[in-house]
Amino acid sequence: MHGSAGSQVEVVPAEQSQVDRAYEQLSEEIIRGELVGGVHLSEVALAERLGVSRTPLRQAIQRLTLEGLVKTTPGRGAFVSELTLSEIANLFQVREALETYIARLHARAGDRSEFEGLRADFEAQQTILRTARRIEDHIDDCYALVARMDAALYDGIVNPYLDEAARAMRRNLRRIRQIARRTPVRMAATIEEHLAICQAIHAGDEDQAAKATAAHINNSFHNILGVIAADAGIPGTPR
């Protein structure tokens, strides 16, 4: 729908629906690794495959560019951003700053009962993993529990600026977590680390909650580096 002369062009609902649909589809394909880093995003091919017009597709690509999932080069077009070591390190720096602060906020909150329930569930999952023949058989349950923990940490954010920063960070983090899934042997440690965070938050210990969160993030980061080093054929890198 067009406004008066000099005004901005409004996005009509049908077109906005196409923007959202293209954005969600492309972001999921990038996060799941179906569209790998360096792949050129051809507007013609994508518009046809996704069943959208090129204008809303461009707007979807602009959103993905703002979130860091896509990089646009003048004269060359849009490409799926590559996960370089530098970018992963930068993301984990932001993650540590955000999540340690968020853990502190929850530890000082009046109602911490949700984390008591999560603590019990992580303890139960820890027991299951200790007696399991194959950790791989329990990976989906573990990730579902970790997702509940993430929801508890992030869904209660009331600061809109913190929420916006956290959402952008988490979307990029999901992409990196696909790498972590390739090392199921670390899942037992991951559950233990989340349990420590839950215990500290439920106890109202801000410093310990931040410390446990930072330890988990640091361990996750080094695990990712280990996977990347192994892929590159670098021997002796700790997992």
Sequence and secondary structure as in RCSB ss.txt:
>XXXX:A:sequence
MHGSAGSQVEVVPAEQSQVDRAYEQLSEEIIRGELVGGVHLSEVALAERLGVSRTPLRQAIQRLTLEGLVKTTPG
RGAFVSELTLSEIANLFQVREALETYIARLHARAGDRSEFEGLRADFEAQQTILRTARRIEDHIDDCYALVARMD
AALYDGIVNPYLDEAARAMRRNLRRIRQIARRTPVRMAATIEEHLAICQAIHAGDEDQAAKATAAHINNSFHNIL
GVIAADAGIPGTPR
>XXXX:A:secstr
   STTS     HHHHHHHHHHHHHHHHHHHTTSS TT B  HHHHHHHHT  HHHHHHHHHHHHHTTSEEEETT
TEEEE    HHHHHHHHHHHHHHHHHHHHHHHTSS  HHHHHHHHHHHHHHHHHHH S GGGGHHHHHHHHHHHH
HHHHTT   HHHHHHHHHHHHHHHHHHHHHTT GGGHHHHHHHHHHHHHHHHHT HHHHHHHHHHHHHHHHHHHH
HHHHHHTT TT   
